[in-house]
Amino acid sequence: MKKEFEVLENETINDCLNRIEKEGYKVIKRTEKPIFKEEIEKGKTNYIPIGRKIIFQGIKDS
């Protein structure tokens, strides 16, 4: 069974990996998604990157 784990705001990647392991899962995939802020300047919409979201996919460790 697959489950997604997001690195939380006040959590390091290592903390997240330890949490995944404690729940009995093994990481099989890491995904990073950019976070954008929308700004409208002179009627034109601009998207400015302000961060990223890191998501790990895990499967139950048998």
CORZIZI-V395049 format. One record per backbone hydrogen bond with DSSP energy under -0.5 kcal/mol. NH is the residue of the N-H (numbers start at 1). CO is the residue of the C=O. E is the energy in kcal/mol with one decimal. If there is no record, write none. Layout:
{{NH CO E} {NH CO E}}
This chain:
{{3 58 -2.1} {5 56 -3.2} {7 54 -2.6} {8 6 -0.6} {11 8 -1.6} {16 12 -2.1} {17 13 -2.6} {18 14 -2.4} {19 15 -2.1} {20 16 -2.4} {21 17 -2.1} {22 18 -2.4} {23 19 -1.5} {24 21 -1.5} {25 20 -2.1} {26 59 -2.7} {28 57 -3.2} {29 57 -1.4} {31 55 -3.1} {33 53 -2.8} {35 51 -2.5} {37 48 -2.7} {39 37 -0.5} {39 46 -3.1} {41 39 -0.6} {41 44 -3.0} {44 41 -1.9} {46 39 -3.8} {46 44 -0.5} {48 37 -2.8} {48 46 -0.6} {50 35 -3.1} {51 35 -1.2} {53 33 -3.0} {55 31 -3.1} {55 53 -0.5} {56 5 -3.3} {57 29 -2.9} {58 3 -3.0} {59 26 -2.3} {60 1 -1.1} {61 24 -3.1}}
